[in-house]
Amino acid sequence: MEPVTLGAKFYNSEGLGITVLVKPADNVAGLVIRTCTTNGLIMTGATAPKDPYDYYTKPPVFGAFQTIMQLPYPVHIPAGFGLWSLANNGPVRVSMTYDLLT
């Protein structure tokens, strides 16, 4: 098994509702999520999702409700897209490392 590369940047927090992880304006050339664990839903897009059920207009990246899950592989997010965590019931904890591409 190959070692996992940690991202140069990190986000580690707990929140309720919709929480900004990376703003779309900060993602000018794309980003790669290197590692991530969460007990909630992570979505991406050019604008923030309205609620946890906005997956009809916003791409979900990763989801784990009522348990903590680990993203099994790195994920590339296109330039201009942000990242948000969404809570359905209770607080969502996100621990993520990522790299902004240049």
Buried (B, 14 or more C-beta within 10 A) or exposed (E): EEEEEEBEBEBEEBBEEBBBBBEBEEBEEBBBBBBBBBBBBBBBBEEBBEEBEBBEEBEBBBBBBEEEBEBEEBBEBEEEBBBBBBBBEEBBBBBBBBBBEE
